[in-house]
């Protein structure tokens, strides 16, 4: 179903307005029968498909899908009673923050999604990796937008245990199965953090099966 929807490259007007950011415009699509079939699906299923496609480093797939017909667009823009944002708004904000992170690290979203190494720290990159950077990076890991890393170095940033938590949680959830080298030294991480990390990574065959180097 998703593959069929993506054959139709629609306009992205409804996702182009973001605070301080704009998704790239695309041409209007030719007529396609896929949109007619989507109207038979419940809105919660349409929303789930949209969420599965919503990669902040490569948002075009979700945008294509959401623009195929009114029902899909409405599902993406609908806001649950307990939610602050709709799924479309969440993707917009996530995309804007991911773009800002890439810009600060002088790399494109595409390069980050395909990266096998990521380093951040005043000695290596010349700039500190802030708690806000760590939060969005951890969210990208958790969303499986970044999965190919073999080496992750976040050193000498003094993030502390709380600042490092989003990244460690993503690692504990199995976000980087190919990671071999993890360097987190000089971030103000105490014994409590090390114990929590050990507990989170207690199943190395499932969580970090390739890990060979760990420097805290």
Buried (B, 14 or more C-beta within 10 A) or exposed (E): EEEBBBEBBBBBEBBBEBEEBEBEEBEEBEEBEBBEBBEEBEEEEBBBBBBEBBBBBBBBBBBBBBBBBEBBBBBBBBEEEEEEEBBBBBBBBBBBBBBBBBEBBEEEBEEBBEBEEBBBBBEBBEBBBBBEBBBBBBBBBBBEBBBBBBBBBBBBBEBBBEBBBBBBBBBBEBBBBBBBBBBBEBBEBEEEBEEBBEEBBEEEEEBBEEBEEBEE
